[in-house]
Amino acid sequence: MTDSTYATYLVAGCVTLVCNKLSASERQDGLDAFLYAQVVASNKHPDFADDAQWSHANRMAIRTLGGVLLSEPSISFPAPMLSTFTLGELLAPLLGQSSLRPATESLMSSLKTLSGYPADAPEQRLFRQHSVQGEARVRLQVGIIEPGIQLGSLGVSFALNSTVDGNPLCQRFDSANVIGNVSINAHRALVETEDYDLSRSTITGLLGSLRQEQVIEFRGTGGRCALSAPGARGGKAQDTFYPGSETDLIG
């Protein structure tokens, strides 16, 4: 748990905050909807190189549940201008210009917790399964479930000409090793309870044991790996990584 506002779950690799104001049934519906969209997208487009198609399939899966997409931007930009970067340094300024901005501190705290779990912990194994492919392509996803049920998600993905050794959250990547652009995909959606009522039993049946195997609630703290904060090395990441403006460009 990150603070008194949210509980943190790992949902098919996506670090997801769940508002504690949700009822137990709302929380379960939100987690199931999030998981269903992740599973559908990964089954249709398992290759991380197909990130845009994966993101589109994820959003369309939410629509089949009665979800109303409030925004669905996708952009890409060149590798960070700093010589090296961590996933935390890459993500933080993007969160600051997204609809997830109010939860930035909690999301970064959750990533720090995850980074400190030992390599053989279930959380680390599930995270790496969905965040590293072929040792040279990385995808990081974060999300939030709020009353309503409102779902928010932001993901970054990039390819490398080098391997990802150990915990990707603890690794400092060389910008020169990034192949092509960094892709960003985000969306906000509102899942109407009345519409979801019609598909709840079907979704529960389709997910089956994945509801236990692919969803883990964070317990305690990891504490072994300090996730680098923006600007920790090489200057201010929020001024360097994202070629945006002061307006919200993501979500």
KEFIFI-601741 format. One record per residue (C-alpha): x, y, z; residue number from 0; residue in three letters. Coordinates in Angstrom, 2 decimals. Example, Ala and Ser with C-alpha at 12.3 -4.5 7.8 and 13.67 -1.06 7.14 Angstrom:
<lokols>
X = 12.30	Y = -4.50	Z = 7.80	k = 0	r = ALA
X = 13.67	Y = -1.06	Z = 7.14	k = 1	r = SER
</lokols>
This chain:
<lokols>
X = 0.00	Y = 0.00	Z = 0.00	k = 0	r = MET
X = 1.40	Y = 3.40	Z = -0.90	k = 1	r = THR
X = -0.57	Y = 5.63	Z = 1.51	k = 2	r = ASP
X = -4.02	Y = 5.93	Z = 3.05	k = 3	r = SER
X = -5.51	Y = 6.98	Z = -0.29	k = 4	r = THR
X = -4.55	Y = 4.01	Z = -2.45	k = 5	r = TYR
X = -3.75	Y = 0.33	Z = -2.37	k = 6	r = ALA
X = -1.27	Y = -0.86	Z = -4.98	k = 7	r = THR
X = -1.72	Y = -3.89	Z = -7.22	k = 8	r = TYR
X = 0.32	Y = -5.39	Z = -10.00	k = 9	r = LEU
X = -2.18	Y = -6.22	Z = -12.74	k = 10	r = VAL
X = -0.57	Y = -8.25	Z = -15.53	k = 11	r = ALA
X = 2.57	Y = -6.18	Z = -15.06	k = 12	r = GLY
X = 0.84	Y = -2.80	Z = -14.74	k = 13	r = CYS
X = 1.54	Y = -1.01	Z = -11.44	k = 14	r = VAL
X = -1.99	Y = 0.03	Z = -10.55	k = 15	r = THR
X = -3.28	Y = 2.27	Z = -7.78	k = 16	r = LEU
X = -6.75	Y = 1.46	Z = -6.47	k = 17	r = VAL
X = -8.56	Y = 4.20	Z = -4.57	k = 18	r = CYS
X = -9.53	Y = 3.09	Z = -1.09	k = 19	r = ASN
X = -12.87	Y = 4.87	Z = -1.43	k = 20	r = LYS
X = -14.04	Y = 2.09	Z = -3.75	k = 21	r = LEU
X = -16.32	Y = -0.54	Z = -2.32	k = 22	r = SER
X = -15.11	Y = -4.14	Z = -2.41	k = 23	r = ALA
X = -17.32	Y = -4.88	Z = -5.42	k = 24	r = SER
X = -16.19	Y = -1.76	Z = -7.28	k = 25	r = GLU
X = -12.56	Y = -2.63	Z = -6.59	k = 26	r = ARG
X = -13.03	Y = -6.13	Z = -7.97	k = 27	r = GLN
X = -14.88	Y = -4.86	Z = -11.05	k = 28	r = ASP
X = -12.12	Y = -2.33	Z = -11.71	k = 29	r = GLY
X = -9.35	Y = -4.90	Z = -11.33	k = 30	r = LEU
X = -11.19	Y = -7.37	Z = -13.56	k = 31	r = ASP
X = -11.76	Y = -4.73	Z = -16.24	k = 32	r = ALA
X = -8.11	Y = -3.68	Z = -16.12	k = 33	r = PHE
X = -6.92	Y = -7.28	Z = -16.27	k = 34	r = LEU
X = -9.30	Y = -8.20	Z = -19.09	k = 35	r = TYR
X = -8.02	Y = -5.34	Z = -21.24	k = 36	r = ALA
X = -4.38	Y = -6.31	Z = -20.54	k = 37	r = GLN
X = -4.99	Y = -9.98	Z = -21.38	k = 38	r = VAL
X = -6.92	Y = -9.27	Z = -24.58	k = 39	r = VAL
X = -4.24	Y = -6.88	Z = -25.84	k = 40	r = ALA
X = -1.37	Y = -9.25	Z = -25.01	k = 41	r = SER
X = -3.08	Y = -12.19	Z = -26.66	k = 42	r = ASN
X = -3.71	Y = -10.22	Z = -29.84	k = 43	r = LYS
X = -0.32	Y = -8.50	Z = -29.97	k = 44	r = HIS
X = 2.25	Y = -10.39	Z = -27.89	k = 45	r = PRO
X = 5.24	Y = -8.73	Z = -29.56	k = 46	r = ASP
X = 6.36	Y = -5.60	Z = -27.67	k = 47	r = PHE
X = 7.35	Y = -4.12	Z = -31.04	k = 48	r = ALA
X = 3.62	Y = -3.81	Z = -31.80	k = 49	r = ASP
X = 3.09	Y = -1.34	Z = -28.96	k = 50	r = ASP
X = 0.65	Y = 0.91	Z = -30.84	k = 51	r = ALA
X = -1.50	Y = -2.07	Z = -31.86	k = 52	r = GLN
X = -1.32	Y = -3.46	Z = -28.33	k = 53	r = TRP
X = -2.53	Y = -0.17	Z = -26.88	k = 54	r = SER
X = -5.37	Y = 0.05	Z = -29.41	k = 55	r = HIS
X = -6.50	Y = -3.48	Z = -28.55	k = 56	r = ALA
X = -6.36	Y = -2.60	Z = -24.84	k = 57	r = ASN
X = -8.63	Y = 0.40	Z = -25.34	k = 58	r = ARG
X = -11.05	Y = -1.50	Z = -27.56	k = 59	r = MET
X = -11.33	Y = -4.24	Z = -24.91	k = 60	r = ALA
X = -12.41	Y = -1.63	Z = -22.38	k = 61	r = ILE
X = -15.04	Y = -0.38	Z = -24.83	k = 62	r = ARG
X = -16.50	Y = -3.88	Z = -25.11	k = 63	r = THR
X = -17.12	Y = -3.72	Z = -21.35	k = 64	r = LEU
X = -19.21	Y = -0.61	Z = -21.75	k = 65	r = GLY
X = -16.30	Y = 1.72	Z = -21.14	k = 66	r = GLY
X = -16.42	Y = 5.27	Z = -22.49	k = 67	r = VAL
X = -12.99	Y = 6.46	Z = -23.63	k = 68	r = LEU
X = -12.41	Y = 10.00	Z = -22.44	k = 69	r = LEU
X = -9.04	Y = 10.36	Z = -24.15	k = 70	r = SER
X = -6.64	Y = 8.09	Z = -26.00	k = 71	r = GLU
X = -3.51	Y = 9.94	Z = -27.13	k = 72	r = PRO
X = -0.43	Y = 8.16	Z = -28.48	k = 73	r = SER
X = 2.86	Y = 9.86	Z = -29.24	k = 74	r = ILE
X = 6.53	Y = 9.02	Z = -29.67	k = 75	r = SER
X = 9.71	Y = 10.99	Z = -29.22	k = 76	r = PHE
X = 13.47	Y = 10.47	Z = -29.59	k = 77	r = PRO
X = 15.56	Y = 8.93	Z = -26.86	k = 78	r = ALA
X = 16.22	Y = 11.14	Z = -23.81	k = 79	r = PRO
X = 18.84	Y = 13.80	Z = -24.34	k = 80	r = MET
X = 20.64	Y = 12.91	Z = -21.12	k = 81	r = LEU
X = 23.37	Y = 10.33	Z = -21.62	k = 82	r = SER
X = 21.71	Y = 7.86	Z = -19.23	k = 83	r = THR
X = 18.30	Y = 7.50	Z = -17.61	k = 84	r = PHE
X = 16.25	Y = 5.25	Z = -15.36	k = 85	r = THR
X = 12.64	Y = 4.24	Z = -15.91	k = 86	r = LEU
X = 11.71	Y = 6.46	Z = -12.97	k = 87	r = GLY
X = 13.39	Y = 9.46	Z = -14.55	k = 88	r = GLU
X = 11.61	Y = 8.73	Z = -17.82	k = 89	r = LEU
X = 8.19	Y = 8.27	Z = -16.28	k = 90	r = LEU
X = 7.94	Y = 11.04	Z = -13.69	k = 91	r = ALA
X = 7.75	Y = 14.06	Z = -16.07	k = 92	r = PRO
X = 5.27	Y = 12.18	Z = -18.26	k = 93	r = LEU
X = 3.01	Y = 11.60	Z = -15.28	k = 94	r = LEU
X = 3.29	Y = 15.29	Z = -14.49	k = 95	r = GLY
X = 1.74	Y = 16.15	Z = -17.87	k = 96	r = GLN
X = -0.95	Y = 13.48	Z = -17.79	k = 97	r = SER
X = -4.34	Y = 12.88	Z = -16.21	k = 98	r = SER
X = -2.48	Y = 10.81	Z = -13.59	k = 99	r = LEU
X = -0.66	Y = 13.90	Z = -12.29	k = 100	r = ARG
X = -2.42	Y = 13.97	Z = -8.88	k = 101	r = PRO
X = -1.23	Y = 10.41	Z = -8.21	k = 102	r = ALA
X = 2.38	Y = 10.92	Z = -9.36	k = 103	r = THR
X = 3.89	Y = 10.73	Z = -5.88	k = 104	r = GLU
X = 1.96	Y = 7.58	Z = -5.01	k = 105	r = SER
X = 2.83	Y = 5.89	Z = -8.30	k = 106	r = LEU
X = 6.53	Y = 6.69	Z = -7.92	k = 107	r = MET
X = 6.40	Y = 5.38	Z = -4.35	k = 108	r = SER
X = 4.83	Y = 2.15	Z = -5.61	k = 109	r = SER
X = 7.56	Y = 1.75	Z = -8.24	k = 110	r = LEU
X = 10.18	Y = 2.24	Z = -5.55	k = 111	r = LYS
X = 8.51	Y = -0.45	Z = -3.46	k = 112	r = THR
X = 8.44	Y = -2.81	Z = -6.42	k = 113	r = LEU
X = 12.08	Y = -2.10	Z = -7.24	k = 114	r = SER
X = 13.09	Y = -3.31	Z = -3.79	k = 115	r = GLY
X = 11.46	Y = -6.73	Z = -3.90	k = 116	r = TYR
X = 13.97	Y = -9.58	Z = -4.32	k = 117	r = PRO
X = 14.38	Y = -11.08	Z = -7.79	k = 118	r = ALA
X = 12.57	Y = -14.28	Z = -6.84	k = 119	r = ASP
X = 9.56	Y = -12.50	Z = -5.34	k = 120	r = ALA
X = 6.23	Y = -13.10	Z = -7.14	k = 121	r = PRO
X = 5.90	Y = -9.35	Z = -7.73	k = 122	r = GLU
X = 9.27	Y = -9.17	Z = -9.51	k = 123	r = GLN
X = 8.63	Y = -12.26	Z = -11.60	k = 124	r = ARG
X = 5.23	Y = -10.99	Z = -12.75	k = 125	r = LEU
X = 6.58	Y = -7.52	Z = -13.46	k = 126	r = PHE
X = 9.50	Y = -8.77	Z = -15.55	k = 127	r = ARG
X = 7.20	Y = -11.13	Z = -17.48	k = 128	r = GLN
X = 5.28	Y = -8.11	Z = -18.77	k = 129	r = HIS
X = 8.00	Y = -5.46	Z = -18.85	k = 130	r = SER
X = 11.00	Y = -7.09	Z = -20.58	k = 131	r = VAL
X = 10.88	Y = -9.08	Z = -23.81	k = 132	r = GLN
X = 13.82	Y = -10.68	Z = -25.56	k = 133	r = GLY
X = 16.17	Y = -8.99	Z = -23.09	k = 134	r = GLU
X = 16.20	Y = -5.91	Z = -25.30	k = 135	r = ALA
X = 12.70	Y = -4.36	Z = -25.32	k = 136	r = ARG
X = 11.15	Y = -2.63	Z = -22.33	k = 137	r = VAL
X = 7.56	Y = -1.68	Z = -21.52	k = 138	r = ARG
X = 6.51	Y = 0.08	Z = -18.32	k = 139	r = LEU
X = 2.85	Y = 0.59	Z = -17.46	k = 140	r = GLN
X = 1.17	Y = 2.37	Z = -14.59	k = 141	r = VAL
X = -2.50	Y = 2.91	Z = -13.95	k = 142	r = GLY
X = -5.19	Y = 3.98	Z = -11.55	k = 143	r = ILE
X = -8.73	Y = 2.88	Z = -10.66	k = 144	r = ILE
X = -10.94	Y = 5.55	Z = -9.12	k = 145	r = GLU
X = -14.59	Y = 5.77	Z = -8.09	k = 146	r = PRO
X = -16.92	Y = 5.68	Z = -10.96	k = 147	r = GLY
X = -15.38	Y = 3.22	Z = -12.14	k = 148	r = ILE
X = -12.74	Y = 5.41	Z = -13.82	k = 149	r = GLN
X = -9.64	Y = 3.81	Z = -15.28	k = 150	r = LEU
X = -6.46	Y = 5.65	Z = -16.20	k = 151	r = GLY
X = -3.33	Y = 4.21	Z = -17.79	k = 152	r = SER
X = 0.03	Y = 5.41	Z = -19.08	k = 153	r = LEU
X = 2.70	Y = 3.26	Z = -20.71	k = 154	r = GLY
X = 6.14	Y = 3.79	Z = -22.19	k = 155	r = VAL
X = 8.00	Y = 1.38	Z = -24.45	k = 156	r = SER
X = 11.35	Y = 1.34	Z = -26.20	k = 157	r = PHE
X = 13.86	Y = -1.04	Z = -27.78	k = 158	r = ALA
X = 17.56	Y = -1.38	Z = -27.00	k = 159	r = LEU
X = 20.62	Y = -2.70	Z = -28.77	k = 160	r = ASN
X = 21.82	Y = -3.96	Z = -25.39	k = 161	r = SER
X = 20.41	Y = -6.39	Z = -22.85	k = 162	r = THR
X = 18.35	Y = -5.62	Z = -19.76	k = 163	r = VAL
X = 20.29	Y = -7.08	Z = -16.87	k = 164	r = ASP
X = 18.53	Y = -7.76	Z = -13.60	k = 165	r = GLY
X = 15.78	Y = -5.50	Z = -12.30	k = 166	r = ASN
X = 14.77	Y = -3.00	Z = -15.04	k = 167	r = PRO
X = 13.60	Y = -0.54	Z = -12.40	k = 168	r = LEU
X = 17.12	Y = -0.40	Z = -10.98	k = 169	r = CYS
X = 18.95	Y = -0.19	Z = -14.29	k = 170	r = GLN
X = 20.41	Y = 3.00	Z = -15.73	k = 171	r = ARG
X = 19.91	Y = 2.89	Z = -19.50	k = 172	r = PHE
X = 22.29	Y = 4.44	Z = -22.01	k = 173	r = ASP
X = 20.39	Y = 6.78	Z = -24.35	k = 174	r = SER
X = 22.75	Y = 5.86	Z = -27.16	k = 175	r = ALA
X = 21.50	Y = 2.27	Z = -26.96	k = 176	r = ASN
X = 17.84	Y = 3.18	Z = -27.53	k = 177	r = VAL
X = 16.68	Y = 2.09	Z = -31.00	k = 178	r = ILE
X = 14.22	Y = 4.47	Z = -32.63	k = 179	r = GLY
X = 11.74	Y = 6.46	Z = -30.56	k = 180	r = ASN
X = 10.23	Y = 6.06	Z = -27.13	k = 181	r = VAL
X = 6.51	Y = 5.28	Z = -27.49	k = 182	r = SER
X = 3.92	Y = 6.66	Z = -25.10	k = 183	r = ILE
X = 0.33	Y = 5.45	Z = -24.94	k = 184	r = ASN
X = -2.27	Y = 6.61	Z = -22.48	k = 185	r = ALA
X = -6.00	Y = 6.55	Z = -21.94	k = 186	r = HIS
X = -8.73	Y = 7.47	Z = -19.52	k = 187	r = ARG
X = -12.01	Y = 5.61	Z = -19.50	k = 188	r = ALA
X = -15.23	Y = 5.46	Z = -17.55	k = 189	r = LEU
X = -16.82	Y = 2.04	Z = -17.15	k = 190	r = VAL
X = -20.55	Y = 2.42	Z = -16.54	k = 191	r = GLU
X = -21.70	Y = 0.03	Z = -13.84	k = 192	r = THR
X = -25.00	Y = -0.62	Z = -15.60	k = 193	r = GLU
X = -23.19	Y = -1.68	Z = -18.78	k = 194	r = ASP
X = -20.59	Y = -3.72	Z = -16.95	k = 195	r = TYR
X = -23.35	Y = -5.61	Z = -15.13	k = 196	r = ASP
X = -24.21	Y = -7.25	Z = -18.45	k = 197	r = LEU
X = -20.71	Y = -8.65	Z = -18.97	k = 198	r = SER
X = -19.48	Y = -9.26	Z = -15.40	k = 199	r = ARG
X = -20.18	Y = -12.99	Z = -15.28	k = 200	r = SER
X = -18.74	Y = -13.52	Z = -18.78	k = 201	r = THR
X = -15.53	Y = -11.63	Z = -17.94	k = 202	r = ILE
X = -15.13	Y = -13.47	Z = -14.65	k = 203	r = THR
X = -15.48	Y = -16.80	Z = -16.46	k = 204	r = GLY
X = -13.07	Y = -15.84	Z = -19.22	k = 205	r = LEU
X = -10.39	Y = -14.67	Z = -16.80	k = 206	r = LEU
X = -10.71	Y = -17.70	Z = -14.54	k = 207	r = GLY
X = -7.52	Y = -18.36	Z = -12.56	k = 208	r = SER
X = -5.79	Y = -15.34	Z = -14.12	k = 209	r = LEU
X = -7.58	Y = -13.23	Z = -11.51	k = 210	r = ARG
X = -5.27	Y = -14.82	Z = -8.94	k = 211	r = GLN
X = -2.20	Y = -15.51	Z = -11.08	k = 212	r = GLU
X = -1.90	Y = -12.08	Z = -12.73	k = 213	r = GLN
X = -3.03	Y = -9.80	Z = -9.90	k = 214	r = VAL
X = -0.89	Y = -9.24	Z = -6.80	k = 215	r = ILE
X = -1.48	Y = -6.69	Z = -4.05	k = 216	r = GLU
X = 1.68	Y = -5.08	Z = -2.67	k = 217	r = PHE
X = 2.40	Y = -5.97	Z = 0.94	k = 218	r = ARG
X = 5.07	Y = -4.28	Z = 3.01	k = 219	r = GLY
X = 8.10	Y = -2.60	Z = 1.43	k = 220	r = THR
X = 10.91	Y = -3.82	Z = -0.76	k = 221	r = GLY
X = 13.59	Y = -1.36	Z = 0.22	k = 222	r = GLY
X = 16.69	Y = -2.83	Z = -1.43	k = 223	r = ARG
X = 16.88	Y = -0.76	Z = -4.63	k = 224	r = CYS
X = 16.48	Y = 2.99	Z = -4.57	k = 225	r = ALA
X = 14.53	Y = 4.06	Z = -7.64	k = 226	r = LEU
X = 16.22	Y = 7.16	Z = -9.05	k = 227	r = SER
X = 14.16	Y = 10.30	Z = -8.78	k = 228	r = ALA
X = 13.93	Y = 12.88	Z = -11.57	k = 229	r = PRO
X = 17.07	Y = 14.96	Z = -11.70	k = 230	r = GLY
X = 19.03	Y = 12.56	Z = -9.50	k = 231	r = ALA
X = 21.78	Y = 12.46	Z = -12.08	k = 232	r = ARG
X = 22.52	Y = 14.47	Z = -15.18	k = 233	r = GLY
X = 20.19	Y = 17.42	Z = -14.64	k = 234	r = GLY
X = 16.46	Y = 17.99	Z = -14.33	k = 235	r = LYS
X = 14.63	Y = 15.16	Z = -16.04	k = 236	r = ALA
X = 11.37	Y = 17.07	Z = -16.19	k = 237	r = GLN
X = 13.05	Y = 19.67	Z = -18.38	k = 238	r = ASP
X = 14.91	Y = 17.21	Z = -20.56	k = 239	r = THR
X = 12.99	Y = 14.04	Z = -21.25	k = 240	r = PHE
X = 9.66	Y = 15.11	Z = -22.64	k = 241	r = TYR
X = 9.42	Y = 17.50	Z = -25.60	k = 242	r = PRO
X = 6.08	Y = 18.93	Z = -24.52	k = 243	r = GLY
X = 4.70	Y = 22.21	Z = -23.28	k = 244	r = SER
X = 2.95	Y = 23.35	Z = -20.13	k = 245	r = GLU
X = -0.35	Y = 21.93	Z = -21.37	k = 246	r = THR
X = -1.59	Y = 18.41	Z = -20.75	k = 247	r = ASP
X = -0.42	Y = 16.33	Z = -23.69	k = 248	r = LEU
X = -1.27	Y = 12.92	Z = -22.32	k = 249	r = ILE
X = -4.80	Y = 12.25	Z = -21.21	k = 250	r = GLY
</lokols>
